[in-house]
Structures are given as structure tokens and as C-alpha cells.
Amino acid sequence: MHLCNSTLGKERRRFDPFCRAPYSKQFIPRPSPRTGPERIQLPEESPKKAAEAAPQSAEFPKVYEPQLIEPRWAEAWVEQELFRADANAPGDVFSIVIPPPNVTGYIHIGHMLEHTQIDVLTRWHRMRGENTLWLPGMDHAGISTQVVVERELAKQSLTRKALGREEFERRVWEWKAHSGGTIKKQMIRLGDSCDWSREKFTLDPALYRAVLEAFLRLYREGLIYRGRYIVNWCPRCQTALSDLETVHEERKGHLWHIRYPVVGSSESIVVATTRPETMLGDTAVAVNPADERYKHLVGKKLLLPLMNREIPVIADAAVDREFGTGAVKVTPAHDPNDFEMGRRHKLPEIDVMTEDGRMNANAGPYAGMDRFEARKHIVADLESQGLLVKVEDHTHAVGVCDRCKTVVEPRVSMQWFCKMRPLADAGAAAVEEGQVRIFPDNQRKIFIDWLANIRDWCISRQLWWGHRIPMWHCPCGGITPARDSQVAIVDGRALPASPPEKCAKCGGGKLEQDPDVLDTWFSSGLWPLSTLGWPDDAPDLRRFYPTTLLISGYDILFFWDARMVMLCLHLAPGKTTAERIPFRTFYLHSLVRDAQGQKMSKMRGNVVDPLEWMERYGTDALRFTLAIKAAPGTDIALSEDAVVGYKAFANKIWNAARFVFVNLEKFQSATGMSVEELASPQVRAAAPYPAGDAVSLADRWIFSRFAEVIATVDDALENFRFHEAAHIVYHFFWGDFCDWYIEWVKPAMADPDRKVSVPAWRNLFAIFEAALRLLHPFMPFLTEELWHRLPQHSSEKDKNARSIALQPFPRPAPQWADPDADNEVKLLQDIIGAARNVRAELKLDPKRRVAADFTPATLAVRETVKENRAIILRLATLSDLRISDAKLEPPAGPVRSTAQFDLRISYGDTVDPKSEIARLQKDKERLTRDLEAKQNRLADSTFRSRAPAEVVRQLEATVAERRIELDKVTERLAQLEKGGDSPPSAQI
């Protein structure tokens, strides 16, 4: 056993995070300056700077400085591989995979919330003795990463097409090695207790193999197919997008009404469109077969304006007779509804655009123009030819790329698709049967409804960065898959190792691999499987799959969560649903909004940079703020003031610890006792200790209260009520432990009689150390720092003694529960609280002791007060407590009454009644004038119509407060005047 950095040890050595040796320089990092998007890095400092950051004496620092403490522990936890899981270890399993952040990413406040919740639960489960794995990793983020690297190339006047595919991929890997992974460093700085030895990347060879295996299995089962369909196309990224990657925004536009002449007739049909440029690809005009206006025109030909191409009038029941003119242009190559209609009527598909959103040769005279430039020319030409009937303002939903915000173009394209219906049905059944539990419950119905209406998934992307589709094309038109899912490592990159030897259709050998890559979400949909070693029968897969829990934001419920349920359920080994599900429970956390409840956005300027707040107030303070506000199903309104408040909570704990250690040093000096005799693990384990014949009331109460707190925290975390768990821990540490217990036992700590003082110190240390373990999942850095200032087992003999994170979560002994002590202390707290309230009402000097009158309601109350009279006098700052059976009347002084007692502090013991009446009368006059002025302002209609709503609300709240103050002052005046000591009312 040894003591780390205690002010009490004889060896005043420098602090080492794991007490292995004198303070090691590499464990003394300081916050580094912010550099680029990385913001906070694990520091690489010179020995000189490290030495400057190190504690220069064994004294307990007066000021809590998280900026010095937190980076040191963050680095130490990783270096010691403290959170490495063991697939062979016994016991229950808790496993969770990280929602893989993009390799291009950096921490934002949403990550901070998500990682806080995951880390709280991971640390809690680990401390409960479970075999715990939090598996980290990153996603290659196909589109995002390619965009980033292409921007870098553009600075050198280079393009990916000019470089060629192989060289471009090499450049991306080079970028990834030097600039990617910033978020990992930031995750370490957050204190994420991940097993970094198992870190994965979606393009790692093992994960690449898993992706190939999944694709080939689904292809052979007929669930993956290739076809020409309408897709969401991003002209900027030049790739297909899924429906989920297309965000629809309400935008103001126009509805152009265009006349289509009937061939060989003076008649015409007017159609309305929001995209005139697509009319160049029209192959029909459709009307409803029941629409009497157009029945005689069905089957006739129209002359397509500007293109002079004849197109038919067709009848289709999908046309809404009530919308617009009741006739719609049909552009099968540029509209999903038109595409389906075109297939029904065997219409040609004319694509009039290039991949980058310019008009192609099929657009005739508009070829080469940007689509929006072409729109202007087309509208002008229609108007000049008398074919533009009218233009209406029109607000409609416009699809934009989720990543680059470019307007998406629906266009026909040859793509790879995955049939989702059978996968979705199995996923919905797993949720409905309770095999996969969803929290909050309202998300369960949303999840099942989405699966019920799912469409086939376009899984191919026209990118170069990602998992290349393992299919080979032959000039004959045949398509042949890879022979198996083996991969080869070429220049450090994984590639399919088993291309087909010949075409399955013609037997030819001139094969070329499909140029497309898979949607990033295809690989991340396999994440719980692939990261644990699937498709091999890996030890991690056998031990940690299915994972216990998934935590993610509800904004990726369909992007990621649902796809994991569907893909893993279909591909995982096991005979039952319970064996194949990717996770047994998933919890969808809320959004973090600003203090006014608005969604954060750069446009509003209300985005919170968590790294700035971490530097300013400490990671623990921000973590605790997010936890205590994280009520299930409600978004978080986050303010800087709240973080400041929980920084004060960290300061409170630090100051309480400093008080304990400073006073212990005095006690040691007086008694010569070692800290091991008072606070060793063995001593702490045997608490509570009796003082004489029995355990003191304060000690009985604090252990009983602690047992109740532990049970509440366990239940809250089990059910994702992070706010409740944090709330109970906060009030226990600040209120029960600091404000009540320490204050209560101060005299016992200094008592010269060791039969009193030694048990007091031992019980104090036992509760303090256990409370640090209770708080640890929420505030890991502060608790680790303080825990190491207590004597612990030698880490050479007990590996778990290296960190508080490896210690058991508090477990109450059955004998701790003590309802009698709870009730007695609750009574004493009520009495002391009543006295303090009356003192505040009388505005007494906090140090001035005064007498109080007390009437108990029962004999039991009287006895409890008599036995604990000293603590009441001390904590309520009273000189005397006069106990009687007399009824206490208010005129003599303010009275506080409960079902158990009445308490009064007489005016005669505190103030001169005449002076008090004069002071109260002035207060009443001031409050009356102020209230009248504010009420008149609120009654002013001009003010109400012009003032911001928030200003009006604040003024209304102030008026309500002033009324309460005035009522209190009026009541006290009446009490004093009733007492008969007041002067005649005419003189007041």
C-alpha cells in the first residue's frame, strides 16, 4: 500500500497518475493552443514546459485547475491501456460500439452529448464488474472525404480525373495518415474510456473483407441487383444519393404554365412545371382518364415546344385532375413519378443533362448551359414564342444534397440496389417482439412505420474513395461477381483478391471491375459485426456479439440504426433472432439546442464549440451539465451559465477534499496517526465505526442516505434517466455530504478523545472515497485525481488499484439502511432550515447568535431535539433553544410551523420593533411605487406592441416577484402592529 501525493505522507513526492514512480514528465500535459479544426490535441510538450505544469510541492492546491489535471489523465488512461477488454474474462458482458465518426470530423456538441452518455454507462458497467468493451473506430465517409481531398487538390490546380483513380486513392490515404483522425485525439481528451487496442476503420482489410462477404451473400441470394432507375443525383458530388441523404427545404420558386400545341389542330394543352429545363426531355403529356376536358385528346400528338418533337397524350389514373391544369408533362428520365408512368406506358427515357448538371446534346440549342442558366433561356424563348401562358409564385420542397447543399437532380441512372422488403420485415418483427428495445418508446412506432414504407436502397456511389463493388463487367454485357470475399493488401490498401477468371455469360476473359463504390452506410450498417471479426468465428464475436446497447442521435435512426438491424439480423451467425440482432437495446438521445431552445446553426450564430468550453470550465463540468439536462425524449437547452454552475460543483468537491486533507494534517500532527490507519482500503471497507458504544446519528444517517442514493442512481442509469442520476449525485455530494455531514462532524474530527475523533475520520474517508466512485462515471478526471490522493492498494499486487475506473461501483451493506436515522436527521434539518429562514427574513448578521423559541408537537420530537440540541445551536447559529409547550404567536416574531414543531425568533431578541416598523414601512412604500410603475408600463398598449416578447415576459415575472415581496412586508408589518409595540398608525 502507498499514498499518492497526499499532504500527509512522509515522502513528499511528485504526483504520478498511477503512483508507479515519481512524477513522469510525459504525464504532465498542458492544454495546447487551438490549431485549425483540431482545436484540442494531446500535447507534445518539452520537458521544461512539462516541469512547469507539474505540482512543485505536496501541498493540496488551493485552486481546482482542470486544464492541468484533465489532459494528464486522458493521456495516462490510453498509455496504460486501462480499458482493454478481455474476451476470455468471465462474468456478464457489456459491449457497445461507437457510432463511427467521420475521418474528416471533429467534436461538436452533439458528439459531446452522445459520448458523455456512452462513457457514463460504460464506466458504470465496468465498475459493476462486467466484462466491458467500448469499441472505437472511424468511418471512411466516402463523399465527405473525397470532397475534402478534392478541395486540397484544387489548391494545386489538380483534379482527381487528371490524377487517375490509383493516384487519387493514394493521395486520399496520404491525407488520412496526416490529417484524418483528428476526432480520435479529441475523443481521448473527452475521457472516452474506449478500448483503443481494438480501434477499427471501415477500410481496414478485415472490415473490407466483411463488406465483400455481405455484398456477395446478398447478391447470391437475389437481394442485390443492378438496374436503371431514377436516383437522387448530386451534380456537385457527381454521385447518386439515397433518399435519406437528400434533405428537402422549403423554397420560394415559380410555377410556369406552358402551352403544348396539338398537332394538326388549333387546340393546345397547358401544363405547369417548376423545372422548365426538364421539358426538353418530355416524352408525353398525361391526363386523368376520367377528366372530360381532355378525353377527346387522348392518343393524339402534341408538339413539344422549343424541340419541335411530337409526343403523345396519354391517360393515367395517377394524374390528379384538381392540381394545376389537370395535365402533366411526363419526363421519365428526370422525375420519379414520371419514370414509373413511363415504364407503364413504355415511353422513351431522354436524359437531357450531364453528370455535373449541364445540358447535354439531347437538349438541342441549350446544350452546354448550366441547368439554371438554361432555365432562364428556355423561359425567355417560350415567352417570345407566345407559349408561356403565365408564371405564378410557388413555394415547394426542393431536394438538396445533405453534404454540399447542392440542389439534387432526379435523373435516370444505372445503379446497384438492395431489396429491402424482406430485410425490413425481419427488422420490424425483432422490434415488435421485444428482441430489440427502443428508448424513448415513441421512437419505436416511428421506426416500425418507416420500415413498413421502405423502398429499395440504392447502394452504389460514383466515387473513388470507398469499398469498390466486387463485380466485373464483360464487353458482352455479362456481369460476374468475385469468387470469394478474400482481400489483398496493395500499397497498404485492401482490394478484392479473387476476381473472376472468366465471364459467367460468354466465358471471355476481358473483364473490368465495376467503377462504383458502395454507399458508406452499407459498410457502417455492418459495424457491430465487422468490428468484432465477422465473417470469421472470432473470439470477440462469440463473446461480445450481440452488443448490449447502441446510443445514437435520432437524426440517424434510418441512416444507420435501422440498417444495422436489417443487415446484421440477416447476416449474423446464430439460429435465433436473439442471437443475430446487432444490439439488444438502443437509446436515441435528444438534440442539444441553445438556451432559448433554438436549433444550433452557423447562420444563427448560436453554435457551441464544446472544446472552447472544455478549455474554459473543464471537461467534467461540461459532461455533468449535459448529463443532468439529458431527460429522455426532450431536447437540451444548453447555456454557458449552466456549465459555469457545474464548474462550481467541481470546485465545491475540490474545496471539500482540500478541507479534509488540510485538517487531517493537523490531526496527524497532534496524534501521530498515519493516514493508512484512518483511510486505507481495509479501514474504509469496515465502516461505519462506532464512537464509543454506538455509531453516531450523523454517521448512521450518511450511510443510510448513501445506500438510498446508490439504489436511485443504479435504477436511473439502467433506464437511461441520466438527468435523474446526475441530479441525485449532485445533491448528495453538495448537500448531504458537504453542507450537512462535514459540517456536522467537524467537532468530532477535532475531538482530543480518540474514541470520538478516530471513528469520525474513518467514517468520513469511507464515505468520501465511496462518493468519488459514485461520481466517477460523470466526472472521471476530478474523481481520478482526488481518489489517488487517498491511500490505495499497491498496483503491483492489484492491477485494479491503478485507477478509480477499475474500482467497484458503490454497493451498500444491508445494515446501512436506517429509517430511524433518516427520520431524525430530516427533523433536525427542518428545524435548522426553519431557523435559517427566519434569520434571513430578519436580515440578521450571519455570525450573530440569537435565541429561538421551540414547541414540539410530540414527545418523540422533544427527545430528539434535546439529544441533538448542540448541533441545532451550532448549525442554526443560535445562542439558545427555549423548548416549551406554549403556543408561539407571530406578533412576537416570525414563526415557522410544521406538523412536528413551531419555531420562532422574537423581535425582542433581534430587533427594536419601532425601528423595524419604520424600516418595513419604507420598504412597503418603495415596493408599492415600483410595482405601480411596472404595472402601468405593462398596461401601455404601445409598449406591449413594440417591445420584444422576451422583454415583456421578464417584466411580467418581475411584477409577480414584487407582489410577493410586498405581501411579505405587509404581513410582517401587521404582525408587529398587532403586538402592541408599534406607535399609533397616524405616526407611521
Salt bridges, closest charged atoms under 4 A:
GLU38 OE2 - LYS185 NZ 3.53
GLU52 OE1 - ARG30 NH1 3.58
GLU70 OE1 - ARG189 NH2 3.23
GLU81 OE1 - ARG84 NH1 3.05
GLU114 OE1 - HIS589 NE2 2.95
ASP119 OD2 - ARG123 NE 2.68
ASP119 OD2 - ARG623 NH1 2.89
GLU130 OE1 - HIS125 ND1 2.95
GLU150 OE1 - ARG160 NE 3.43
GLU152 OE2 - LYS155 NZ 3.20
GLU167 OE2 - ARG170 NH2 2.64
GLU167 OE2 - ARG171 NE 2.88
GLU169 OE2 - ARG165 NE 3.76
GLU174 OE2 - ARG170 NH1 3.41
ASP192 OD2 - HIS115 ND1 2.66
ASP195 OD2 - ARG198 NH1 2.48
GLU199 OE1 - LYS184 NZ 2.77
GLU213 OE2 - ARG217 NE 2.75
GLU221 OE1 - HIS570 NE2 2.55
ASP243 OD2 - ARG455 NH2 2.70
GLU245 OE2 - ARG403 NH1 3.12
GLU245 OE1 - ARG461 NH2 2.82
GLU249 OE1 - ARG251 NH2 3.01
GLU267 OE1 - HIS296 NE2 2.91
GLU277 OE1 - ARG375 NE 2.79
ASP282 OD1 - LYS329 NZ 2.97
ASP291 OD2 - ARG293 NH2 2.77
GLU292 OE2 - LYS295 NZ 3.38
ASP316 OD1 - ARG344 NH2 3.14
ASP316 OD2 - HIS345 NE2 2.75
GLU349 OE1 - ARG228 NE 3.23
GLU349 OE2 - ARG343 NE 3.11
ASP351 OD1 - HIS334 NE2 3.21
ASP351 OD2 - ARG411 NH2 2.79
GLU373 OE2 - HIS377 NE2 3.98
GLU392 OE1 - HIS257 NE2 3.22
GLU392 OE2 - LYS390 NZ 3.21
ASP393 OD1 - HIS254 NE2 3.55
ASP402 OD1 - LYS405 NZ 3.82
GLU409 OE2 - ARG275 NH2 2.35
GLU409 OE1 - ARG371 NH1 2.83
ASP425 OD1 - ARG421 NE 3.12
ASP449 OD2 - LYS445 NZ 2.73
GLU501 OE2 - ARG483 NH1 3.74
ASP514 OD2 - HIS473 NE2 2.71
ASP519 OD2 - ARG461 NH2 3.16
ASP536 OD1 - ARG209 NH1 2.81
ASP537 OD1 - ARG542 NH1 3.40
ASP540 OD2 - ARG198 NE 2.71
ASP609 OD2 - ARG34 NH2 2.86
ASP609 OD2 - ARG39 NH1 3.16
GLU612 OE2 - ARG34 NH2 3.11
GLU612 OE1 - ARG616 NH2 3.78
GLU615 OE2 - ARG34 NH1 3.85
ASP635 OD2 - ARG593 NE 2.74
GLU640 OE2 - ARG616 NH1 2.51
GLU665 OE2 - ARG12 NH2 3.52
GLU708 OE1 - ARG705 NH1 3.47
ASP714 OD2 - ARG811 NH1 3.07
ASP715 OD2 - ARG721 NH2 2.50
GLU718 OE1 - ARG128 NH1 3.39
GLU724 OE1 - ARG721 NE 2.64
ASP736 OD2 - ARG705 NE 2.65
ASP739 OD1 - LYS652 NZ 2.79
GLU743 OE2 - LYS746 NZ 3.02
GLU769 OE1 - ARG684 NE 3.66
GLU769 OE1 - ARG773 NH2 2.93
GLU784 OE1 - HIS788 NE2 3.14
GLU785 OE1 - ARG72 NH1 3.16
GLU785 OE2 - ARG789 NH2 3.32
ASP818 OD2 - ARG700 NE 2.73
ASP830 OD2 - LYS826 NZ 2.86
GLU841 OE1 - ARG896 NH2 2.52
GLU841 OE2 - ARG972 NE 3.61
ASP853 OD1 - ARG882 NE 2.70
ASP853 OD2 - ARG904 NH2 3.24
ASP880 OD1 - ARG869 NH2 2.29
ASP885 OD1 - ARG862 NH2 2.36
ASP909 OD2 - ARG882 NH2 2.73
GLU916 OE2 - ARG919 NH2 2.80
GLU916 OE2 - ARG972 NH2 2.49
ASP923 OD2 - ARG919 NH1 3.09
ASP923 OD1 - ARG926 NH2 3.74
ASP930 OD1 - LYS934 NZ 2.65
ASP930 OD2 - ARG962 NE 2.76
GLU950 OE1 - ARG953 NH2 2.53
GLU956 OE2 - ARG944 NH2 3.14
GLU965 OE2 - ARG962 NH1 3.31
